[in-house]
Amino acid sequence: MTATQSKPERLNSILVNLRASMPELRGALVATSDGLPIAQSFSDNTDANRVAAMAATALGLGKRINDTLGTGNLSEMSVSGLQGQVFIYSAGAKGAMAVVTPAGVNLGLLNMEARDAAQAIANIL
């Protein structure tokens, strides 16, 4: 990443690096807190607009749950299915990052890499 890159280019670079560190990922996306896609990298023709809207909605609900239960600021959440999982990471007050994984992904490595990526995204947004 260079200082001369635009914001979307820097965000895409973060997603490219995340996917390079974990090639088994099915995709990753950065969305605004109101559900607009800013950057995405998917292995298939996933609808980024829908994923962004759902990620922002889920993150908003997760924040409300944490507020209600007094468990502090939401950092991440996940949705699991038989063929994979979706992890949604807070990227500061202005964004969210969704990561789509196959079943059986190395969760320790994912959390280490994705948390760093979410922090880098928050710093850009």
Contacts in CASP RR format, 6 or more apart in sequence:
PFRMAT RR
TARGET T0000
AUTHOR 0000-0000-0000
METHOD contacts of the structure
MODEL  1
MTATQSKPERLNSILVNLRASMPELRGALVATSDGLPIAQSFSDNTDANR
VAAMAATALGLGKRINDTLGTGNLSEMSVSGLQGQVFIYSAGAKGAMAVV
TPAGVNLGLLNMEARDAAQAIANIL
1 10 0 8 1.000
1 13 0 8 1.000
1 14 0 8 1.000
5 13 0 8 1.000
7 38 0 8 1.000
7 124 0 8 1.000
7 125 0 8 1.000
8 38 0 8 1.000
8 39 0 8 1.000
10 124 0 8 1.000
11 30 0 8 1.000
11 38 0 8 1.000
11 39 0 8 1.000
11 121 0 8 1.000
11 124 0 8 1.000
12 39 0 8 1.000
12 41 0 8 1.000
14 30 0 8 1.000
14 39 0 8 1.000
14 117 0 8 1.000
14 120 0 8 1.000
14 121 0 8 1.000
14 124 0 8 1.000
15 28 0 8 1.000
15 29 0 8 1.000
15 30 0 8 1.000
15 39 0 8 1.000
15 40 0 8 1.000
15 41 0 8 1.000
15 117 0 8 1.000
16 41 0 8 1.000
17 117 0 8 1.000
18 25 0 8 1.000
18 28 0 8 1.000
18 99 0 8 1.000
18 113 0 8 1.000
18 114 0 8 1.000
18 117 0 8 1.000
19 25 0 8 1.000
19 27 0 8 1.000
19 28 0 8 1.000
19 41 0 8 1.000
21 109 0 8 1.000
21 113 0 8 1.000
22 105 0 8 1.000
22 106 0 8 1.000
22 109 0 8 1.000
22 110 0 8 1.000
22 113 0 8 1.000
24 101 0 8 1.000
24 102 0 8 1.000
24 105 0 8 1.000
25 43 0 8 1.000
25 99 0 8 1.000
25 100 0 8 1.000
25 101 0 8 1.000
25 102 0 8 1.000
25 105 0 8 1.000
26 42 0 8 1.000
26 43 0 8 1.000
26 44 0 8 1.000
26 46 0 8 1.000
26 84 0 8 1.000
26 100 0 8 1.000
26 101 0 8 1.000
26 102 0 8 1.000
27 40 0 8 1.000
27 41 0 8 1.000
27 42 0 8 1.000
27 43 0 8 1.000
27 46 0 8 1.000
27 99 0 8 1.000
27 100 0 8 1.000
28 40 0 8 1.000
28 41 0 8 1.000
28 42 0 8 1.000
28 97 0 8 1.000
28 98 0 8 1.000
28 99 0 8 1.000
28 100 0 8 1.000
28 117 0 8 1.000
29 37 0 8 1.000
29 39 0 8 1.000
29 40 0 8 1.000
29 41 0 8 1.000
29 42 0 8 1.000
29 48 0 8 1.000
29 51 0 8 1.000
29 52 0 8 1.000
29 55 0 8 1.000
29 97 0 8 1.000
29 98 0 8 1.000
30 37 0 8 1.000
30 38 0 8 1.000
30 39 0 8 1.000
30 40 0 8 1.000
30 91 0 8 1.000
30 95 0 8 1.000
30 96 0 8 1.000
30 97 0 8 1.000
30 121 0 8 1.000
31 37 0 8 1.000
31 38 0 8 1.000
31 51 0 8 1.000
31 52 0 8 1.000
31 53 0 8 1.000
31 55 0 8 1.000
31 56 0 8 1.000
31 95 0 8 1.000
31 96 0 8 1.000
31 97 0 8 1.000
31 98 0 8 1.000
32 38 0 8 1.000
32 52 0 8 1.000
32 56 0 8 1.000
32 94 0 8 1.000
32 95 0 8 1.000
32 96 0 8 1.000
32 125 0 8 1.000
33 56 0 8 1.000
33 59 0 8 1.000
33 60 0 8 1.000
33 93 0 8 1.000
33 94 0 8 1.000
33 95 0 8 1.000
33 96 0 8 1.000
34 56 0 8 1.000
35 52 0 8 1.000
35 53 0 8 1.000
35 55 0 8 1.000
35 56 0 8 1.000
35 57 0 8 1.000
35 96 0 8 1.000
36 52 0 8 1.000
37 48 0 8 1.000
37 49 0 8 1.000
37 51 0 8 1.000
37 52 0 8 1.000
38 52 0 8 1.000
40 46 0 8 1.000
40 48 0 8 1.000
40 51 0 8 1.000
40 52 0 8 1.000
42 48 0 8 1.000
42 100 0 8 1.000
46 100 0 8 1.000
51 98 0 8 1.000
51 100 0 8 1.000
52 98 0 8 1.000
54 98 0 8 1.000
55 86 0 8 1.000
55 88 0 8 1.000
55 96 0 8 1.000
55 97 0 8 1.000
55 98 0 8 1.000
56 95 0 8 1.000
56 96 0 8 1.000
58 77 0 8 1.000
58 79 0 8 1.000
58 88 0 8 1.000
59 74 0 8 1.000
59 77 0 8 1.000
59 88 0 8 1.000
59 90 0 8 1.000
59 95 0 8 1.000
59 96 0 8 1.000
60 74 0 8 1.000
62 74 0 8 1.000
62 77 0 8 1.000
63 73 0 8 1.000
63 74 0 8 1.000
63 90 0 8 1.000
65 71 0 8 1.000
65 74 0 8 1.000
66 72 0 8 1.000
66 73 0 8 1.000
66 74 0 8 1.000
73 90 0 8 1.000
74 90 0 8 1.000
75 89 0 8 1.000
75 90 0 8 1.000
75 115 0 8 1.000
76 87 0 8 1.000
76 88 0 8 1.000
76 89 0 8 1.000
76 90 0 8 1.000
76 111 0 8 1.000
76 114 0 8 1.000
76 115 0 8 1.000
76 118 0 8 1.000
77 87 0 8 1.000
77 88 0 8 1.000
78 85 0 8 1.000
78 86 0 8 1.000
78 87 0 8 1.000
78 88 0 8 1.000
79 85 0 8 1.000
79 86 0 8 1.000
79 88 0 8 1.000
81 103 0 8 1.000
82 103 0 8 1.000
83 102 0 8 1.000
83 103 0 8 1.000
84 100 0 8 1.000
84 101 0 8 1.000
84 102 0 8 1.000
84 103 0 8 1.000
84 104 0 8 1.000
84 105 0 8 1.000
85 100 0 8 1.000
85 101 0 8 1.000
85 103 0 8 1.000
85 105 0 8 1.000
86 98 0 8 1.000
86 99 0 8 1.000
86 100 0 8 1.000
86 101 0 8 1.000
87 98 0 8 1.000
87 99 0 8 1.000
87 101 0 8 1.000
87 110 0 8 1.000
87 114 0 8 1.000
88 96 0 8 1.000
88 97 0 8 1.000
88 98 0 8 1.000
88 99 0 8 1.000
89 96 0 8 1.000
89 97 0 8 1.000
89 98 0 8 1.000
89 99 0 8 1.000
89 114 0 8 1.000
89 115 0 8 1.000
89 117 0 8 1.000
89 118 0 8 1.000
90 96 0 8 1.000
90 118 0 8 1.000
90 122 0 8 1.000
91 97 0 8 1.000
91 118 0 8 1.000
91 119 0 8 1.000
91 121 0 8 1.000
91 122 0 8 1.000
91 125 0 8 1.000
92 118 0 8 1.000
92 121 0 8 1.000
92 122 0 8 1.000
92 125 0 8 1.000
94 122 0 8 1.000
94 125 0 8 1.000
95 121 0 8 1.000
95 122 0 8 1.000
95 125 0 8 1.000
97 114 0 8 1.000
97 117 0 8 1.000
97 118 0 8 1.000
97 121 0 8 1.000
99 110 0 8 1.000
99 114 0 8 1.000
101 110 0 8 1.000
END
